[in-house]
């Protein structure tokens, strides 16, 4: 497994915009004994070698839950990295096809992870913008290889870079105040105790399941996955950078804040800290760089990772309350720009939220798709 993870780090060591992924996270995600996604996923990992030297890697993944949810027979390819040699990229994807056919699949798609919250999509625009640990970054030739093999677009995501204003724009603040009063909605900062001990961490992910249920290839998070995400991310988060929306019309003794209806989760960018580690490993000095970022916010960029509002509240403009609250904290911490996580290009509700701010699309990622029968007829698949 170490060689599988280290291959990408070595491949991108001279790319000034590449960021090594957090080694510990990669190891946990790919390990059957640590990733609860294996309760409903199967996977195999492959590496290509030439003259004893590693020249490529790929993961073949079947998410049975997503396939059932979307009534499909898809095998996914992910962790797809290779030198600029089409014989290598073809050989890797031939193995994924072979694996998929053996499992009764009829279509290959990717790049994708086990679940929707992991990195997905091939970078096709924005190679000169610093990457993040939360999104794929690759060389431009990856696209040429896939399209030469007959893969076609299945879905696009975009990342936007938003300039953090010195204060919340007046028009934006007025709209936010009006929405809050009209619908009795309120932005709330929860405490660690509320998140970890009083059940709001789980409530958050249950709302996320509802918010994301119709998004591309999404499969509902299980309780085991939720517990893992709470432990690994929410327990470390600076909760000033995490905002929750509540409908106060539903306040009662069990729900003192009301009904949880939305969320905005952000972290200081770890990109520079990870680059300083060289390989994404926390020992011996990687912890120091990451902890400085978490506690001292020694970066000008904040990563806006998760945004969601329950469907019945979206038309009311509830997401404006999220951004109104978060912007105030971005200003306080000295962030000058926010980079969004990849958002579907068709997600007008979220993309339109930046209309009162200075924002531009800086990255585009794409998932590709191909019929397995077509692929295996074009290229010989060896068992």
C-alpha positions in Angstrom: 0.0 0.0 0.0 2.9 2.4 0.8 4.2 2.1 -2.8 0.7 2.7 -4.2 0.4 6.0 -2.2 4.0 7.1 -2.6 3.9 6.8 -6.4 1.8 9.9 -6.8 4.0 11.9 -4.4 7.1 11.1 -6.4 5.3 11.7 -9.8 4.3 15.3 -8.7 7.3 16.3 -6.6 8.4 18.9 -9.2 4.9 20.3 -9.9 4.7 23.7 -8.1 0.9 23.6 -7.9 0.6 20.0 -6.6 -0.1 19.2 -3.0 0.7 15.8 -1.4 -2.4 14.2 0.0 -2.4 13.5 3.8 -0.7 10.1 3.9 -2.6 8.9 7.0 -6.0 9.7 5.3 -4.9 7.9 2.2 -3.9 4.8 4.1 -7.1 4.7 6.1 -9.3 5.2 3.0 -7.6 2.4 1.1 -7.5 0.0 4.0 -10.3 -2.5 4.1 -10.1 -2.7 7.9 -10.4 1.0 8.5 -12.7 2.3 5.8 -16.4 1.6 6.5 -17.2 2.1 2.8 -16.0 -1.5 2.4 -19.3 -2.5 4.0 -20.9 -1.8 0.6 -17.9 -1.5 -1.7 -15.4 -3.8 -3.4 -12.1 -2.7 -4.6 -8.8 -3.8 -6.1 -5.6 -1.8 -6.6 -3.2 -2.1 -9.5 0.3 -0.8 -10.2 2.1 -0.7 -13.5 5.9 -1.4 -13.7 8.5 -1.0 -16.4 11.9 -2.5 -15.9 11.2 -2.7 -12.2 10.2 0.9 -11.8 6.6 2.0 -11.0 5.0 3.9 -13.8 1.3 4.0 -12.9 -1.4 3.1 -10.4 -5.2 2.8 -10.4 -8.0 1.6 -8.1 -11.0 -0.3 -9.4 -14.0 0.3 -7.2 -17.6 -0.9 -7.2 -20.0 1.0 -4.9 -22.9 -1.5 -4.7 -25.1 1.0 -2.7 -24.7 3.7 -5.4 -25.3 1.2 -8.2 -28.6 0.1 -6.5 -29.6 3.7 -5.8 -29.1 4.8 -9.4 -30.1 1.5 -11.0 -26.7 1.0 -12.8 -23.8 -1.4 -13.2 -20.8 0.9 -12.9 -17.2 0.1 -12.0 -15.3 3.2 -10.9 -11.6 4.0 -11.5 -9.8 6.2 -9.0 -6.3 7.0 -7.7 -5.4 7.1 -11.3 -1.9 8.4 -11.9 0.6 7.5 -14.6 3.6 8.7 -16.7 2.9 10.2 -20.1 2.8 6.9 -21.9 -0.5 5.7 -23.4 0.6 2.0 -23.1 0.7 2.6 -19.4 -2.7 4.4 -19.0 -4.3 1.8 -21.3 -2.9 -1.1 -19.4 -4.2 0.3 -16.1 -7.7 0.9 -17.3 -7.8 -2.5 -19.0 -7.3 -4.0 -15.6 -10.2 -1.9 -14.2 -12.4 -3.1 -17.2 -11.4 -6.7 -16.5 -12.3 -6.3 -12.9 -15.7 -4.7 -13.7 -16.6 -7.3 -16.3 -15.8 -10.1 -13.8 -18.2 -8.5 -11.4 -21.0 -8.1 -13.9 -20.6 -4.4 -14.6 -21.4 -2.8 -18.0 -19.9 0.7 -17.6 -16.6 2.3 -16.4 -16.6 5.8 -14.9 -14.2 8.0 -13.1 -12.0 9.3 -11.7 -14.1 8.7 -8.5 -13.6 7.6 -4.9 -15.6 5.2 -2.8 -18.2 7.9 -2.0 -19.2 11.3 -3.1 -17.3 13.1 -0.3 -14.0 11.9 -1.6 -12.0 13.4 -4.5 -13.7 12.9 -7.9 -13.2 14.2 -11.4 -10.2 14.8 -13.6 -8.7 18.3 -13.6 -9.2 19.7 -17.1 -8.8 23.5 -16.3 -6.9 25.4 -13.6 -3.5 23.6 -13.6 -1.7 26.8 -12.6 -3.8 27.3 -9.4 -2.5 25.7 -6.1 -4.3 22.4 -5.5 -6.0 21.4 -2.3 -6.0 18.1 -0.4 -9.7 17.8 -1.0 -9.7 17.8 -4.9 -7.9 16.0 -7.6 -4.9 17.6 -9.3 -3.3 16.0 -12.3 -1.2 16.7 -15.4 -2.9 18.0 -18.6 -2.0 14.9 -20.5 -4.4 12.7 -18.4 -7.3 14.2 -20.4 -5.6 13.4 -23.7 -5.1 9.8 -22.7 -8.7 9.2 -21.7 -10.3 10.9 -24.7 -8.0 9.1 -27.0 -9.4 5.9 -25.6 -12.9 7.0 -26.3 -14.0 8.1 -22.9 -16.6 10.9 -22.9 -17.8 13.5 -20.4 -20.3 12.3 -17.8 -20.3 15.2 -15.4 -18.4 18.5 -14.7 -17.6 20.2 -11.4 -16.2 23.7 -10.9 -14.2 25.3 -8.1 -14.6 29.0 -7.5 -12.2 31.4 -5.9 -14.1 34.1 -3.9 -12.4 37.3 -2.8 -13.2 37.9 0.9 -14.5 41.4 1.2 -13.4 43.7 4.1 -16.9 43.5 5.4 -20.2 41.9 4.4 -21.6 43.8 1.4 -24.5 46.1 2.5 -27.0 44.6 0.0 -26.1 41.1 1.0 -26.5 41.9 4.7 -29.9 43.4 4.1 -31.1 40.4 2.2 -29.8 38.1 4.8 -31.5 40.0 7.6 -34.8 40.0 5.7 -34.7 36.2 5.1 -33.9 35.5 8.7 -36.8 37.6 10.0 -39.3 36.4 7.5 -38.7 32.7 8.0 -37.4 32.8 11.5 -34.1 31.3 10.5 -30.9 31.7 12.4 -27.1 31.0 11.9 -25.7 29.2 15.0 -22.2 28.3 16.2 -22.3 25.0 18.0 -19.8 24.0 20.7 -17.6 20.9 20.6 -19.7 19.4 23.4 -22.9 19.9 21.3 -21.2 18.4 18.3 -19.6 15.4 19.9 -21.6 14.7 23.0 -25.1 16.0 22.3 -25.6 14.4 18.9 -25.4 17.4 16.6 -22.5 15.9 14.7 -24.8 13.0 13.6 -27.7 15.3 13.0 -25.4 17.3 10.7 -24.5 14.3 8.5 -28.1 13.1 8.4 -29.1 16.5 7.0 -26.1 16.2 4.6 -27.6 12.9 3.4 -30.9 14.7 2.6 -29.2 17.7 1.0 -27.0 15.6 -1.3 -29.2 12.7 -2.0 -29.9 13.7 -5.7 -26.3 14.7 -6.5 -24.3 12.8 -9.0 -23.5 9.3 -7.9 -24.2 10.0 -4.2 -24.8 7.2 -1.8 -26.1 7.7 1.6 -23.6 7.8 4.4 -23.9 4.9 6.9 -23.8 5.4 10.7 -20.2 3.9 10.7 -19.1 6.3 8.0 -20.7 9.2 10.0 -18.9 8.2 13.2 -15.6 8.1 11.3 -16.1 11.5 9.7 -17.1 13.1 13.1 -13.9 11.7 14.7 -11.5 12.6 11.9 -12.8 16.0 10.9 -15.4 17.6 13.1 -13.4 16.9 16.2 -10.5 18.9 14.8 -12.5 21.7 13.2 -12.3 25.3 14.3 -16.1 25.7 14.9 -15.9 29.4 14.2 -15.5 28.3 10.6 -18.4 26.0 10.7 -21.9 27.5 10.6 -25.2 25.7 11.0 -28.7 27.0 10.1 -31.7 26.4 12.3 -35.4 27.0 11.8 -36.5 28.4 15.1 -40.1 27.7 14.5 -39.3 24.2 15.7 -37.7 25.0 19.1 -38.6 22.6 21.8 -36.9 20.9 24.8 -35.2 18.3 22.6 -34.2 20.9 20.0 -33.2 24.1 21.8 -31.9 25.7 18.6 -34.8 24.5 16.5 -34.7 22.3 13.4 -31.3 21.9 11.7 -31.7 22.8 8.0 -28.3 23.7 6.6 -24.6 23.9 7.1 -21.4 25.5 5.8 -18.1 23.8 6.7 -14.7 25.4 6.1 -11.1 24.8 7.1 -8.0 26.9 6.7 -6.2 25.7 3.6 -3.7 23.0 4.4 -2.0 23.3 0.9 1.1 25.1 2.0 1.5 23.0 5.2 1.3 19.8 3.2 3.8 21.0 0.7 6.2 21.7 3.6 5.9 18.0 4.7 7.1 17.0 1.2 5.2 13.7 1.3 2.0 14.3 3.3 3.3 12.4 6.3 2.8 13.8 9.8 6.1 12.5 11.3 8.5 13.7 12.2 7.5 17.4 11.6 4.3 17.3 9.6 2.1 17.7 12.6 3.8 21.0 13.4 2.9 22.6 10.0 -0.7 21.3 10.1 -1.3 22.4 13.7 0.0 25.9 13.0 -2.5 26.2 10.2 -5.4 24.9 12.3 -4.7 27.1 15.4 -2.9 30.1 14.0 -4.6 30.3 10.5 -1.2 31.1 8.9 -2.7 31.1 5.4 -4.6 33.6 3.3 -6.9 31.0 1.9 -9.8 29.2 3.5 -11.3 26.1 1.9 -15.1 26.1 1.8 -15.6 22.3 1.9 -19.3 21.6 2.4 -22.4 23.7 1.7 -25.9 22.3 2.1 -29.5 23.5 2.7 -32.5 21.2 2.9 -34.5 21.3 -0.4 -37.6 23.0 1.1 -35.5 26.0 2.3 -33.4 26.6 -0.8 -35.9 28.8 -2.6 -36.1 31.0 0.5 -32.5 32.0 0.1 -31.4 30.4 3.3 -27.8 29.8 2.1 -27.3 33.6 2.2 -27.3 33.3 6.0 -24.4 30.8 5.9 -22.2 33.1 3.8 -23.1 36.2 5.9 -21.9 34.4 9.0 -18.8 32.8 7.6 -17.6 35.9 5.8 -17.4 37.7 9.2 -15.1 35.0 10.6 -13.0 35.0 7.4 -12.4 38.7 7.8 -11.6 38.3 11.5 -9.1 35.6 10.8 -7.4 37.5 8.0 -8.3 35.2 5.1 -8.3 37.1 1.8 -9.8 34.4 -0.4 -12.0 31.3 -0.2 -11.7 28.4 -2.5 -14.8 26.3 -2.8 -14.8 22.6 -3.0 -15.8 21.2 -6.4 -19.5 21.9 -7.1 -21.6 20.5 -10.0 -21.7 23.0 -12.9 -25.5 22.6 -12.9 -25.9 23.5 -9.2 -27.2 27.0 -9.9 -28.5 27.4 -6.3 -25.0 27.3 -4.8 -23.2 29.0 -7.7 -25.6 32.0 -7.7 -24.9 32.6 -4.0 -21.7 34.4 -4.9 -23.5 37.0 -7.1 -22.9 39.8 -4.5 -19.2 38.9 -4.1 -16.2 38.9 -6.4 -15.9 35.3 -7.5 -14.6 33.5 -10.5 -14.3 29.9 -11.7 -10.6 28.8 -11.5 -10.8 25.0 -11.8 -12.9 22.5 -13.7 -13.0 18.8 -13.1 -14.7 16.1 -15.2 -15.8 12.5 -14.8 -15.6 10.3 -17.8 -17.6 7.3 -18.9 -17.4 4.4 -21.3 -19.3 1.2 -22.1 -17.2 -1.8 -21.0 -18.2 -3.8 -24.1 -16.8 -1.0 -26.3 -13.6 -0.7 -24.4 -12.9 -4.4 -24.3 -13.6 -4.8 -28.0 -11.1 -2.0 -28.8 -8.3 -3.2 -26.5 -7.4 -6.8 -25.5 -8.2 -7.4 -21.8 -5.9 -10.0 -20.3 -7.0 -12.2 -17.5 
